[in-house]
């Protein structure tokens, strides 16, 4: 994960985003790495019925990149 983050910084990204289902343990791993919950998607009672999907973002500190790329 840290290698991927370093690569994204080198490519000029200002932040990274990932997601996990609310019932998975991965959310705790991401939080320990500095990711913050920034939204979720509910697909219950639909043909794609599944647990809530949680979106997590980690902004990089300023000064590492001078241009902005979308996610």
C-alpha positions as CSV (number, residue, x, y, z in Angstrom):
1,X,0.0,0.0,0.0
2,X,2.8,2.4,0.9
3,X,4.6,1.6,-2.4
4,X,1.4,2.4,-4.3
5,X,0.9,5.7,-2.4
6,X,4.5,6.7,-3.1
7,X,4.0,6.0,-6.8
8,X,0.8,8.1,-6.9
9,X,2.7,11.0,-5.2
10,X,5.5,10.8,-7.8
11,X,2.8,10.9,-10.6
12,X,1.6,14.2,-9.1
13,X,-1.7,13.1,-7.4
14,X,-2.8,15.2,-4.5
15,X,-4.7,12.3,-2.8
16,X,-5.6,8.7,-3.1
17,X,-9.0,7.0,-2.6
18,X,-10.0,3.4,-1.8
19,X,-13.2,1.7,-0.7
20,X,-14.3,-1.2,1.4
21,X,-17.5,-2.7,2.5
22,X,-18.6,-1.7,6.0
23,X,-18.5,-5.3,7.3
24,X,-14.9,-5.9,6.2
25,X,-11.8,-5.4,8.4
26,X,-9.9,-3.5,5.7
27,X,-11.4,-0.2,6.9
28,X,-9.4,-0.5,10.2
29,X,-6.2,-1.1,8.2
30,X,-6.9,2.0,6.0
31,X,-7.6,4.2,9.0
32,X,-4.3,3.2,10.6
33,X,-2.6,4.4,7.4
34,X,-4.3,7.8,7.6
35,X,-7.3,7.3,5.4
36,X,-10.5,9.2,6.4
37,X,-14.1,8.1,5.7
38,X,-15.6,10.5,3.2
39,X,-18.8,8.9,2.0
40,X,-20.6,5.8,1.4
41,X,-23.0,4.0,-1.0
42,X,-26.0,2.0,0.0
43,X,-27.1,-0.8,-2.4
44,X,-29.4,-2.6,-0.1
45,X,-32.9,-3.5,-1.4
46,X,-31.6,-3.4,-5.0
47,X,-30.7,-6.2,-7.4
48,X,-27.1,-5.5,-6.3
49,X,-27.9,-6.0,-2.6
50,X,-24.7,-5.8,-0.6
51,X,-23.3,-4.2,2.6
52,X,-22.6,-0.4,2.6
53,X,-19.6,0.6,0.6
54,X,-17.4,3.1,2.4
55,X,-15.1,5.5,0.5
56,X,-11.9,6.5,2.1
57,X,-9.5,9.3,1.1
58,X,-6.0,10.1,2.0
59,X,-4.7,13.6,1.0
60,X,-1.0,14.0,0.6
61,X,0.8,16.8,2.4
62,X,1.3,19.9,0.3
63,X,4.6,20.7,-1.3
64,X,5.0,17.2,-2.8
65,X,3.3,18.1,-6.1
66,X,2.8,21.2,-8.1
67,X,0.0,20.0,-10.4
68,X,-3.3,18.3,-9.8
69,X,-4.6,15.1,-11.3
70,X,-8.1,13.8,-10.6
71,X,-8.4,10.6,-8.6
